[in-house]
């Protein structure tokens, strides 16, 4: 019969409504992130800022964002880190992990590692 809705129609309507809602939330989040200034200069006086330690819920932001404090005017806020800084930071972490694994495998006391000693 015409004019009657089925459960399939309701499922399609709900799926489209939810998809539009998620797309709106995603676009609003992207727009909000793009409004956060990029770099490490103060938004008020254009002087250098210092990174503030991220404790508590600030860690949720991840490494892409940093809390900053301006020495000149006392401004405190969130800044986006540039892509250049992120690639350098990832490279530094990789080098540190590699050096740590090499240092772990080397013997520091001039003795053989524990797994290669002969039992008496």
Buried (B, 14 or more C-beta within 10 A) or exposed (E): EEEEEEEEEEEEEEEEEEEEEEEEEEEEEEEEEEEBEEBBBBBEEEEEBEEBEBEEEBEEBEEEBBBBBBEEBEBEBBBBBEEEBEEEEEEEEEEEEEEEEEEEEEEEEEEEEEEEEEEE
